[in-house]
């Protein structure tokens, strides 16, 4: 097997080797200290057994390699191990990558992965090897860390031969050092890498590698699960609730530009050798053709002391306009002429040997890769370059057929955006932050529930946010992270996200477990409610949406009146009391529900009195009634301040009164929900101009900001709401009872005459088809087994049974 084929198998194999943890985890393993110890590499001062005495080097940047040789007399049917690391690890068995992680959490819930490695073993000599790295002070903000460490515990006495202890060999790979990214905008997603190949430890995963000069690993202490931990010092191990992340080879599509050399037309779309002559500088601009998250791999030979850099960008930038003092924009993402490349970079110095290779420790986000090479006295050969896509292994279960290419494109872009913003947590964006914000995650979770039958990442997000709550009761705005940030409005959306899950998945015990957190969040807000129920001077960052500051908004905060109050905040709290009361009532806490409903009723009276402007027939942002927003009036409809004909009139104002502060691509989710609730859902497709603007500018994912050309991030899944509404609004499929126990079908077809689609449900699939011929509708609706519902059509209600339902109306 040649080296390149070996590398492909190495990556693709990971997804196939996980084993259900519930099948193998014993009580003894979970309730007692592990026999395996956390290990780290040697080389600095000895440690005693106290955490406080651990040397500072274990918190610093470093890349470490560990090995364990062992022999088998026969092939086992299974060989299960449990593995974790800090910050990150990659586990290899006989050169094959079998696990990477751990899934991000915190020290109170430090995940370990369970892997059956039997298929990678052989009779005779075997080797298990681990690559572990710590990004030190430059670690991603989403990465919580304690110390550099690695642990592997065999599942039974047979597998305990691999337990980590000082029999494992280890070495620090001194070829690595961090590179600080030079990018535009707020960035907290970890460093780049500088690798000096002459110092790189190569072929170390191979069975016959000579590790005689490696040292014995240092032990830190026995692994402790959460049940076995006696104090909070160190990692409290818990089984990861997530599957292995997806890994798939992904070729770059095209060479867009080459400076300093002629390149074969087949490069880089197919494996093609490219020779860079000695004493030459070249720059190659490679285009994936769409945004992706991938581990880039560069295979190269010779070129002693040649400098190689791989830089990654979502898009190229326009030049700054010095006359108008305007900053750099991006323009059409397909255009490259006259633009500037700015992006995160990895650098390599070649050592002149054959078969050198570089794969980044952590995945990169890019559409464009700029490959720059400067050779010395020896030519360098690029043998190949490609990526390995990674992400949460969602499987798309929907179908949507309208005969409209724009619909297809919109769903494709939305799904790609959702995929790229989902890894071991939901992420606001993969390039700049990788942080799981609640405001983003609520929409991302609904995209998940409407497009897949896998809700593990939704539950994981809800649990992590619940775990993040501070002493005052609210959640952090984003979690996991070492840098705490509080956005109280996001804590309210967490309750909304909890309500969403309750409505779409039959998991009442999970919801019941989260209700104490919901109560603590609302208790926080109750402290700031005045005698009339209105919220006043709520602390922290009261972010609602990115809105033009000229509309009275300040860094995403809705206008606050002289009395310290805001209608946007009051209305969101009123809505939250209502959805919280629904859950409390259904799960049996009726007294709490009664309290919440009374507080919502009080707020309704106060809001009407304080914020309703009779002249404009709108709810104002403040008691002064001088500022208005789509946000306040959307929430007024959603919270039931107005209903029926009055709601429809208010909804019309939302569409026509342009003096109001306008919702961004994110908050349009709530704007559209309000318009639909008010009875205007047949116009849904007419409201998607911002998404069409993204498409027109060559976007392959949805931009963070409504200013598409000047946006920081090109990939924010809070813009993927059409991947919900194409099914919930246009096709009309919605939950009509907790747990999706009943289904409501209420299509909003507008001028559509022929459309069909399907989506997953806990009991199977829901499919709908609508066809108008000569003014008569043929309608086919199929519900899953053991599921009933109702069909709403032009003011009439028709019962639906499990299986096929046909109507001619």
C-alpha positions as a printed Julia matrix, in Angstrom:
809×3 Matrix{Float64}:
   0.0     0.0     0.0
   1.5     3.35   -0.96
   1.72    6.27    1.4
  -1.09    8.28   -0.16
  -3.66    5.47   -0.1
  -2.64    4.82    3.48
  -3.4     8.42    4.38
  -6.87    8.31    2.86
  -7.76    5.13    4.76
  -6.34    6.68    7.92
  -8.9     9.47    7.82
 -11.96    7.69    6.48
 -11.64    4.83    8.97
 -12.42    7.01   11.99
 -16.14    7.23   11.39
 -16.53    3.48   11.22
 -14.91    2.35   14.46
 -16.96    3.83   17.31
 -19.02    1.59   19.6
 -22.14    2.51   21.52
 -20.89    3.52   24.96
 -24.08    2.32   26.63
 -23.2    -1.22   25.46
 -19.83   -1.37   27.18
 -19.64    0.97   30.18
 -19.77   -0.97   33.42
 -20.74    0.35   36.85
 -17.26   -0.5    38.1
 -15.71    1.65   35.37
 -17.96    4.6    36.04
 -18.04    4.57   39.84
 -14.4     3.84   40.74
 -11.05    5.42   39.91
  -9.64    4.09   36.67
  -6.57    1.9    36.71
  -5.29    3.99   33.81
  -3.48    7.19   34.68
  -3.38   10.53   32.98
   0.05   10.78   31.39
   2.09   13.62   29.98
   5.43   13.93   28.29
   8.66   14.11   30.3
  11.4    16.68   30.07
  10.81   19.26   32.77
  10.96   19.26   36.56
   9.58   16.28   38.48
   6.13   16.61   39.96
   4.76   15.68   43.33
   1.19   14.5    43.77
  -0.36   17.9    44.37
  -2.08   19.65   41.48
  -0.72   23.01   42.64
   2.83   21.8    42.15
   2.42   20.89   38.48
   4.94   22.83   36.46
   3.82   25.66   34.24
   5.03   23.9    31.08
   1.97   21.65   31.19
  -0.22   24.65   30.44
   1.98   25.97   27.64
   1.93   25.33   23.9
   3.26   21.93   22.98
   2.79   18.95   20.65
   3.44   15.51   22.15
   3.55   11.95   20.84
   2.9     8.76   22.81
   3.38    5.07   21.91
   2.65    1.66   23.39
   3.76   -1.62   21.79
   2.01   -4.88   22.65
   1.5    -8.33   21.21
  -1.57  -10.48   20.58
  -1.6   -14.25   20.23
  -4.97  -14.23   18.44
  -7.35  -11.74   16.88
 -10.0   -10.56   19.37
 -13.67  -10.23   18.42
 -13.71   -6.86   20.16
 -11.14   -4.68   21.89
 -12.76   -1.67   23.52
 -10.89    1.28   24.98
 -11.94    4.6    26.49
  -9.83    7.6    25.6
  -9.51   11.32   26.3
  -6.96   14.12   26.23
  -6.32   17.78   26.94
  -6.49   19.96   24.83
  -6.97   17.53   21.94
  -5.83   14.08   20.83
  -5.68   11.86   17.76
  -5.46    8.12   18.42
  -3.82    5.71   15.95
  -3.77    1.91   15.92
  -1.21    0.33   13.58
  -1.0     3.65   11.7
  -4.76    4.02   11.29
  -6.58    7.0    12.82
  -9.34    5.52   15.01
 -10.46    8.39   17.26
 -10.07   12.11   17.74
 -11.36   14.32   20.48
 -12.35   14.8    23.15
 -15.72   16.36   22.39
 -15.6    19.8    23.98
 -17.08   20.23   27.43
 -15.79   21.58   30.73
 -13.79   20.2    33.67
 -16.98   19.08   35.44
 -18.05   17.18   32.33
 -14.86   16.13   30.56
 -15.77   13.79   27.72
 -14.1    10.52   26.87
 -14.7     8.54   23.69
 -15.27    4.78   23.54
 -13.74    2.93   20.58
 -13.6    -0.7    19.52
 -10.19   -1.03   17.87
 -10.36   -4.78   17.15
 -10.56   -4.39   13.36
  -7.21   -2.57   13.31
  -5.3    -5.15   15.32
  -3.26   -8.09   14.07
  -1.72  -11.26   15.44
   1.75  -10.5    16.77
   3.16   -7.03   17.29
   0.85   -3.99   17.44
   1.27   -0.34   18.32
  -1.15    2.22   19.71
  -0.02    5.83   19.3
  -1.47    9.18   20.3
  -0.84   12.71   19.12
  -1.72   15.24   21.84
  -1.4    18.99   21.7
  -2.01   22.01   23.86
  -2.48   25.39   22.15
  -1.51   27.16   25.37
  -2.42   30.82   25.68
  -3.64   30.88   22.08
  -6.07   27.98   22.48
  -9.53   28.48   20.96
 -11.85   30.39   23.26
 -14.3    27.48   23.05
 -11.64   25.13   24.45
 -11.56   24.68   28.23
  -8.32   23.14   29.51
  -6.6    21.96   32.69
  -3.18   20.52   31.79
  -1.58   18.77   28.84
  -2.57   15.15   29.28
  -3.72   11.89   27.73
  -5.54    8.85   29.1
  -6.6     5.47   27.72
  -8.47    2.89   29.81
  -9.13   -0.66   28.67
 -12.74   -1.74   29.04
 -11.92   -5.09   30.67
  -8.95   -7.02   31.99
  -8.04   -8.03   28.44
  -7.84   -4.48   27.16
  -6.15   -3.13   30.29
  -2.82   -4.07   28.74
  -3.14   -0.66   27.04
  -3.91    1.36   30.17
  -1.84    4.54   30.16
   0.96    4.62   32.71
   4.73    5.09   32.64
   5.08    2.06   30.33
   3.93    4.32   27.51
   6.79    6.03   25.67
   6.6     9.75   24.93
   8.37   12.63   23.25
   7.77   16.33   22.66
   7.72   17.14   18.95
   9.8    20.32   18.95
   9.12   21.01   15.28
   5.87   22.83   16.11
   5.36   26.4    17.26
   2.24   28.6    17.14
   1.51   31.32   14.59
  -0.77   34.17   15.64
  -3.46   34.67   12.96
  -3.54   38.06   11.25
  -7.2    38.38   10.24
  -9.8    41.13   10.15
 -12.34   41.25   12.95
 -12.79   39.5    16.28
 -10.96   36.15   16.16
 -10.63   33.51   18.93
 -10.37   30.17   17.07
  -6.79   29.15   17.83
  -3.34   29.63   16.31
  -1.8    28.61   13.06
   1.21   26.29   12.99
   4.86   26.67   12.05
   6.49   23.28   11.42
  10.24   22.8    10.89
  10.38   19.46    9.1
  14.02   18.77   10.05
  12.9    18.49   13.68
   9.63   16.69   12.97
   9.15   13.23   14.48
   8.19   11.17   11.42
   6.73    7.69   10.91
   6.19    7.43   14.64
   2.85    5.59   14.29
   4.55    2.68   12.51
   4.88   -0.67   14.27
   8.62   -1.0    13.66
   9.51    2.58   14.57
  12.48    2.69   16.93
  11.31    4.49   20.08
  14.3     3.44   22.19
  15.37    7.06   22.62
  11.91    8.12   23.79
  11.35    8.5    27.52
   8.8     6.96   29.8
   5.69    9.1    30.13
   5.11   10.93   33.38
   1.96   10.07   35.28
  -0.35   12.77   36.6
  -2.94   10.72   38.46
  -5.61    8.08   37.99
  -8.55    8.85   35.78
 -11.63    9.86   37.74
 -15.14    9.78   36.4
 -17.63   12.29   37.68
 -19.08    9.65   40.0
 -15.63    8.8    41.41
 -14.27   12.35   41.8
 -13.77   13.49   45.37
 -12.92   17.12   44.61
 -12.99   19.52   41.66
  -9.27   19.45   40.86
  -8.77   18.1    37.37
 -10.92   16.32   34.84
 -14.24   14.72   35.83
 -14.68   12.13   33.11
 -18.06   11.44   31.5
 -18.93    9.41   28.39
 -19.29   11.58   25.33
 -22.94   11.88   24.24
 -21.9    12.41   20.62
 -20.86   10.16   17.73
 -17.48   10.52   15.97
 -17.26   13.49   13.68
 -17.55   12.97    9.93
 -14.32   12.72    7.91
 -14.36   12.67    4.11
 -11.67   13.32    1.5
 -12.44   16.53   -0.4
 -10.44   17.63   -3.44
  -9.88   21.3    -4.17
 -11.73   22.28   -7.33
  -9.53   24.69   -9.24
  -6.38   26.75   -9.51
  -7.6    30.33   -9.92
  -4.25   32.08  -10.21
  -0.55   31.2   -10.46
   2.27   33.71  -10.1
   5.84   32.71  -10.93
   5.17   29.32  -12.54
   3.09   27.43  -15.08
   0.9    24.77  -13.5
  -0.66   21.67  -15.15
  -4.38   22.06  -15.8
  -5.19   18.96  -13.74
  -3.86   20.52  -10.51
  -5.27   20.5    -7.81
  -8.53   18.75   -8.78
  -6.62   15.52   -9.37
  -3.39   14.26   -7.88
  -0.7    15.99   -9.94
   3.0    16.49   -9.22
   4.22   20.09   -9.54
   7.93   20.94   -9.52
   8.96   24.3    -8.09
  12.46   25.1    -9.43
  15.28   26.1    -7.12
  15.59   29.75   -6.05
  12.02   30.49   -7.09
   9.05   32.18   -5.42
   5.55   31.18   -6.48
   2.03   31.99   -5.3
  -0.92   29.74   -6.1
  -4.54   30.64   -5.37
  -6.63   27.48   -4.97
 -10.43   27.5    -4.93
 -12.58   24.88   -3.23
 -15.58   26.55   -5.02
 -17.57   26.5    -1.77
 -16.81   27.11    1.89
 -15.7    24.09    3.88
 -14.19   22.91    7.17
 -11.35   20.51    6.46
  -7.96   19.25    7.54
  -5.64   20.4     4.7
  -2.98   17.87    3.68
   0.12   18.78    1.68
   2.42   16.01    0.37
   5.8    17.2    -0.88
   9.4    16.1    -1.47
  12.91   17.55   -1.51
  13.2    21.36   -1.48
  15.67   21.59    1.42
  15.02   24.77    3.47
  12.17   25.82    1.17
   9.5    27.92    2.88
   5.87   26.89    2.36
   2.79   28.67    3.65
  -0.85   27.7     3.4
  -3.25   30.55    4.13
  -7.01   30.13    4.44
  -9.78   32.6     3.66
 -13.55   32.57    3.3
 -13.22   35.23    0.59
 -10.8    37.76   -0.83
 -10.98   41.43    0.16
 -11.29   44.6    -1.85
  -8.7    47.34   -1.32
  -9.29   50.11    1.18
 -10.57   53.35   -0.33
  -8.27   56.03    1.09
 -10.32   58.89   -0.35
 -13.58   57.86    1.3
 -11.77   56.18    4.24
 -13.97   53.16    3.74
 -12.67   49.78    4.9
 -12.18   46.57    3.02
 -15.22   44.71    1.77
 -15.56   41.37    0.02
 -17.88   41.96   -2.91
 -18.78   38.95   -5.02
 -17.13   35.9    -3.5
 -16.42   34.41   -6.92
 -14.32   37.4    -7.99
 -10.57   37.49   -7.32
  -9.18   40.16   -9.66
  -7.82   43.21   -7.87
  -8.51   41.69   -4.48
  -6.28   41.05   -1.48
  -5.76   37.77    0.36
  -5.99   38.02    4.17
  -6.3    34.87    6.21
  -5.09   32.46    8.88
  -1.8    30.79    7.97
   0.23   27.63    8.54
   3.92   27.59    7.56
   6.37   24.77    6.89
  10.13   24.66    6.31
  11.02   21.64    4.17
  13.95   19.38    5.14
  14.85   18.05    1.68
  13.76   14.43    2.18
  11.25   12.58    0.06
   7.68   11.88    1.16
   7.27   14.8     3.55
   3.73   15.51    4.59
   1.8    18.1     6.56
  -1.73   17.88    7.93
  -2.9    20.57   10.3
  -3.53   19.53   13.89
  -6.96   21.16   13.8
  -9.27   21.66   10.84
  -9.32   24.92    8.89
 -12.21   26.86    7.36
 -11.72   28.06    3.8
 -13.03   28.51    0.34
  -9.66   29.81   -0.88
  -6.19   28.52   -0.01
  -3.17   30.61   -0.92
  -0.12   28.41   -1.31
   3.15   30.36   -1.27
   6.5    28.64   -1.82
  10.02   30.04   -1.81
  12.72   27.51   -2.68
  16.46   27.66   -1.94
  19.12   25.68   -3.78
  16.98   22.59   -4.35
  13.71   22.22   -6.28
  10.62   21.26   -4.31
   8.0    18.81   -5.58
   4.36   19.22   -4.6
   3.09   15.66   -4.77
  -0.5    16.44   -3.8
  -2.77   18.79   -1.86
  -6.31   18.1    -0.69
  -8.61   18.46    2.29
 -10.47   16.09    4.59
 -13.89   17.52    5.4
 -15.04   17.27    9.0
 -18.24   18.09   10.85
 -21.04   16.63   12.91
 -22.24   13.54   10.99
 -25.73   14.78   10.22
 -27.63   12.86    7.56
 -30.08   15.03    5.61
 -33.51   13.36    5.6
 -35.61   15.95    3.8
 -36.79   16.32    0.24
 -38.28   19.41   -1.39
 -39.45   19.58   -4.99
 -40.84   22.82   -6.35
 -39.29   22.98   -9.81
 -37.64   26.23   -8.72
 -33.84   26.38   -8.96
 -33.66   29.24   -6.45
 -35.49   27.15   -3.85
 -33.03   24.33   -4.41
 -30.06   26.69   -4.14
 -31.41   28.31   -0.99
 -31.87   24.96    0.76
 -28.45   23.78   -0.4
 -26.7    26.88    0.96
 -28.67   26.79    4.19
 -27.86   23.15    4.82
 -24.15   23.71    4.07
 -24.15   26.63    6.5
 -25.81   24.51    9.17
 -23.3    21.69    8.6
 -20.27   23.98    8.81
 -21.59   25.51   12.04
 -21.97   22.12   13.72
 -19.06   20.13   15.07
 -18.84   18.87   18.66
 -21.08   21.8    19.53
 -23.09   24.2    17.47
 -20.9    27.14   16.45
 -21.76   30.7    15.6
 -19.1    30.54   12.89
 -16.31   28.07   12.14
 -13.64   30.54   10.98
 -13.59   33.27   13.63
 -15.04   32.02   16.91
 -16.37   28.42   17.0
 -18.47   29.4    20.02
 -21.89   27.97   20.85
 -24.11   31.03   21.34
 -27.7    30.41   22.41
 -29.15   32.97   20.01
 -27.61   31.09   17.09
 -28.14   27.63   18.56
 -31.92   27.98   18.9
 -32.29   28.37   15.14
 -29.58   25.78   14.44
 -31.39   23.27   16.66
 -34.65   23.74   14.78
 -32.82   23.25   11.48
 -31.53   19.99   12.96
 -34.97   18.85   14.13
 -36.61   19.66   10.79
 -33.91   18.15    8.58
 -32.53   15.12   10.45
 -33.62   12.43   12.87
 -30.51   12.97   15.02
 -31.17   15.2    18.03
 -28.02   14.42   20.05
 -26.36   17.77   19.31
 -29.56   19.58   20.34
 -29.63   17.83   23.71
 -25.91   18.39   24.15
 -26.34   22.13   23.52
 -29.26   22.44   25.94
 -27.3    20.56   28.61
 -24.1    22.55   28.18
 -26.04   25.81   28.44
 -27.82   24.56   31.55
 -24.45   23.65   33.06
 -23.14   27.16   32.34
 -25.59   28.97   34.62
 -23.96   31.42   37.01
 -24.92   31.96   40.66
 -27.45   34.61   39.68
 -29.36   32.04   37.66
 -28.85   32.99   34.03
 -26.88   30.94   31.55
 -23.76   32.24   29.9
 -24.38   33.58   26.41
 -22.08   30.94   24.94
 -20.62   27.72   26.23
 -18.22   25.98   26.56
 -15.66   28.76   26.99
 -13.1    29.96   29.51
 -14.04   33.59   28.85
 -17.46   34.14   30.39
 -19.98   36.43   28.74
 -23.52   37.08   29.93
 -26.36   38.0    27.54
 -29.57   37.68   29.61
 -31.8    37.79   26.5
 -30.04   34.65   25.26
 -30.98   32.93   28.53
 -34.6    33.62   27.59
 -34.01   32.13   24.14
 -32.55   29.07   25.91
 -35.98   28.56   27.46
 -37.46   29.0    23.99
 -35.03   26.41   22.65
 -36.03   24.05   25.45
 -39.69   24.57   24.5
 -38.85   23.81   20.85
 -37.27   20.51   21.81
 -40.26   19.69   24.02
 -42.63   20.25   21.1
 -40.64   18.29   18.51
 -39.22   15.35   20.46
 -40.95   12.94   22.91
 -38.45   13.36   25.74
 -40.38   14.64   28.77
 -37.81   13.37   31.28
 -35.08   15.42   29.62
 -37.28   18.52   29.82
 -38.17   17.83   33.45
 -34.47   17.68   34.26
 -33.99   21.16   32.75
 -36.95   22.9    34.42
 -34.95   23.9    37.53
 -32.62   25.8    35.22
 -35.56   27.46   33.48
 -36.9    28.59   36.88
 -33.53   30.01   37.88
 -33.34   32.03   34.68
 -36.79   33.51   35.23
 -35.98   34.12   38.88
 -33.07   36.31   37.72
 -35.42   38.45   35.64
 -38.0    38.7    38.4
 -35.44   40.57   40.5
 -35.44   43.36   37.92
 -39.2    43.59   37.4
 -40.79   46.68   38.9
 -44.16   46.86   40.56
 -45.79   47.05   37.12
 -43.8    44.04   35.84
 -41.58   46.06   33.51
 -37.88   45.19   33.53
 -35.58   47.97   34.64
 -31.8    48.3    34.48
 -31.12   44.65   33.73
 -27.34   44.1    34.02
 -24.89   42.62   31.51
 -25.07   42.84   27.71
 -28.76   42.99   26.75
 -28.1    42.07   23.11
 -31.04   41.54   20.78
 -29.82   42.04   17.22
 -27.2    43.76   15.09
 -29.07   46.93   14.11
 -27.92   50.26   12.67
 -26.89   52.46   15.62
 -28.67   55.39   13.97
 -31.96   53.75   14.92
 -31.2    54.23   18.61
 -29.57   50.83   19.09
 -26.22   50.59   20.86
 -23.99   47.64   19.96
 -26.93   45.32   19.43
 -28.9    46.57   22.45
 -32.46   47.76   21.78
 -33.25   51.35   22.85
 -33.69   51.83   26.58
 -35.94   54.62   27.87
 -35.22   57.2    30.52
 -36.91   54.91   33.03
 -34.39   52.12   32.27
 -36.99   50.0    30.46
 -37.29   48.55   26.96
 -40.33   47.13   25.2
 -38.15   44.6    23.36
 -36.99   43.17   26.67
 -40.44   43.27   28.3
 -42.05   41.56   25.32
 -39.43   38.82   25.16
 -39.9    38.15   28.88
 -43.68   38.03   28.45
 -43.33   35.48   25.62
 -40.92   33.4    27.7
 -43.3    33.3    30.68
 -45.94   31.88   28.36
 -43.84   29.08   26.86
 -42.37   28.22   30.26
 -45.91   27.97   31.68
 -46.85   25.52   28.91
 -44.01   23.18   29.89
 -44.64   23.52   33.63
 -48.35   22.78   33.18
 -47.81   19.72   31.03
 -45.14   18.23   33.27
 -47.23   18.8    36.38
 -46.02   21.96   38.1
 -49.25   23.89   37.77
 -48.62   26.35   40.61
 -45.43   27.53   38.92
 -47.29   27.79   35.62
 -49.99   29.85   37.3
 -47.36   32.27   38.63
 -45.79   32.65   35.2
 -49.13   33.28   33.52
 -50.02   35.93   36.1
 -46.73   37.68   35.44
 -47.33   37.49   31.69
 -50.81   38.98   32.16
 -49.38   41.84   34.22
 -46.76   42.52   31.56
 -49.43   42.56   28.88
 -51.26   45.4    30.61
 -48.07   47.34   31.27
 -46.74   46.95   27.75
 -50.01   48.14   26.23
 -50.03   51.18   28.48
 -46.37   52.12   28.2
 -45.46   51.38   24.61
 -48.55   51.47   22.36
 -48.55   54.49   20.04
 -52.11   55.16   18.86
 -50.97   57.54   16.14
 -48.54   55.17   14.45
 -50.5    52.07   15.47
 -47.25   50.47   16.59
 -45.49   49.44   19.78
 -42.63   51.82   20.51
 -39.23   50.72   21.75
 -39.43   52.96   24.82
 -41.99   54.87   26.87
 -40.93   58.07   25.08
 -42.42   56.59   21.87
 -39.79   58.16   19.62
 -38.16   54.96   18.34
 -39.75   51.91   16.71
 -38.47   48.54   15.54
 -39.54   45.42   13.74
 -38.23   43.6    16.81
 -40.69   45.04   19.32
 -43.67   44.66   17.03
 -42.73   41.12   15.96
 -42.5    40.11   19.61
 -45.84   41.81   20.28
 -47.5    39.48   17.78
 -45.62   36.41   19.01
 -46.49   37.18   22.64
 -50.17   37.68   21.82
 -50.42   41.4    22.49
 -52.61   41.51   19.4
 -54.49   38.73   17.64
 -56.77   38.21   14.67
 -57.45   41.23   12.48
 -55.44   43.55   14.74
 -52.39   41.31   14.41
 -52.73   41.33   10.63
 -52.83   45.13   10.55
 -49.73   45.32   12.73
 -48.01   42.77   10.51
 -48.69   44.95    7.47
 -46.95   47.82    9.25
 -43.94   45.56    9.78
 -43.66   45.21    6.02
 -44.34   48.8     4.98
 -43.13   51.16    7.75
 -39.48   51.48    6.78
 -38.69   54.06    9.48
 -38.6    51.2    11.95
 -35.28   49.58   12.87
 -35.01   46.58   10.56
 -34.34   43.01   11.63
 -31.07   41.47   10.51
 -30.84   38.15    8.68
 -30.75   36.56   12.17
 -33.77   38.28   13.68
 -35.81   37.85   10.51
 -36.54   34.4    11.95
 -38.73   36.11   14.58
 -40.05   38.7    12.14
 -41.2    35.95    9.77
 -42.74   33.93   12.58
 -44.77   36.99   13.56
 -45.93   37.64   10.0
 -46.95   34.01    9.63
 -48.81   33.99   12.94
 -50.66   37.13   11.83
 -51.93   35.35    8.71
 -49.49   36.53    6.02
 -47.65   33.25    5.52
 -48.68   32.93    1.87
 -46.18   35.7     1.14
 -43.26   33.97    2.83
 -41.16   33.53   -0.29
 -41.45   37.26   -1.0
 -39.58   38.04    2.21
 -36.34   36.3     1.21
 -34.63   39.19   -0.55
 -31.68   39.17    1.85
 -31.03   35.51    1.07
 -31.25   36.24   -2.65
 -28.7    39.03   -2.17
 -26.35   36.48   -0.61
 -26.77   34.21   -3.62
 -26.2    37.09   -6.05
 -22.88   37.86   -4.33
 -21.58   34.34   -4.83
 -22.11   33.17   -1.27
 -22.05   29.45   -0.64
 -23.05   29.92    3.02
 -25.13   32.63    4.71
 -23.36   35.79    5.9
 -23.31   36.85    9.53
 -24.56   40.39    8.89
 -27.2    41.91    6.66
 -24.4    43.92    5.01
 -23.31   40.94    2.94
 -20.39   42.66    1.22
 -18.85   43.97    4.42
 -19.7    41.14    6.81
 -16.98   39.69    9.01
 -18.08   36.04    8.89
 -19.29   34.37    5.7
 -20.84   31.48    7.61
 -23.5    31.97   10.28
 -26.24   29.36   10.6
 -28.58   31.79   12.33
 -29.39   32.69    8.72
 -30.49   29.12    7.87
 -34.1    29.65    8.95
 -35.44   28.93    5.4
 -34.39   25.32    6.02
 -37.05   25.35    8.72
 -39.72   27.43    7.05
 -39.71   25.71    3.67
 -41.13   22.74    5.59
 -42.97   24.38    8.48
 -44.47   27.3     6.58
 -44.61   26.5     2.86
 -45.35   22.78    3.15
 -47.1    23.49    6.44
 -45.75   20.69    8.65
 -45.68   21.54   12.35
 -46.0    19.93   15.75
 -49.49   20.14   17.2
 -48.72   18.6    20.59
 -45.69   18.09   22.83
 -43.31   15.49   21.48
 -44.73   15.9    17.95
 -47.44   13.51   19.19
 -49.85   15.13   16.75
 -49.15   16.85   13.47
 -50.66   20.02   12.05
 -50.48   20.55    8.29
 -51.21   24.15    7.28
 -49.52   25.01    3.98
 -48.8    28.56    2.8
 -48.44   28.14   -0.94
 -48.9    31.69   -2.23
 -48.85   31.45   -6.02
 -47.23   27.98   -6.02
 -49.22   25.44   -8.03
 -47.06   22.33   -7.75
 -44.87   21.39   -4.79
 -44.03   18.4    -2.63
 -41.63   17.43    0.11
 -40.92   15.27    3.11
 -39.25   15.61    6.49
 -38.37   13.37    9.44
 -40.61   12.79   12.44
 -39.87   10.75   15.6
 -42.16    8.0    14.26
 -40.97    8.05   10.65
 -41.45   10.47    7.76
 -44.07   13.12    6.96
 -44.66   13.83    3.3
 -46.9    16.33    1.55
 -47.74   17.01   -2.06
 -49.86   19.82   -3.52
 -50.85   20.07   -7.17
 -53.28   22.54   -8.73
 -54.78   21.6   -12.09
 -57.51   23.74  -13.61
 -58.26   25.36  -10.26
 -58.65   22.09   -8.37
 -56.13   20.93   -5.8
 -54.94   17.33   -5.52
 -53.37   16.99   -2.08
 -51.5    13.96   -0.73
 -50.41   13.83    2.91
 -48.67   10.85    4.48
 -48.18   10.59    8.24
 -45.94    8.1    10.07
 -47.2     5.03   11.87
 -49.1     5.64   15.13
 -49.46    9.35   14.36
 -52.55   11.41   13.67
 -53.13   15.06   12.94
 -55.21   17.7    11.27
 -55.09   19.49    7.94
 -56.03   23.19    7.77
 -57.11   24.42    4.35
 -58.88   27.7     3.6
 -60.61   27.9     6.96
 -61.6    24.24    7.11
 -60.11   21.5     9.28
 -59.78   17.89    8.09
 -58.65   14.99   10.31
 -55.51   13.09    9.3
 -54.8     9.43    9.99
 -51.52    7.52    9.98
 -50.53    6.57    6.46
 -51.77    8.19    3.25
 -54.46   10.89    3.2
 -55.78   12.16   -0.15
 -57.85   15.28   -0.79
 -59.35   16.86   -3.88
 -60.39   20.39   -2.98
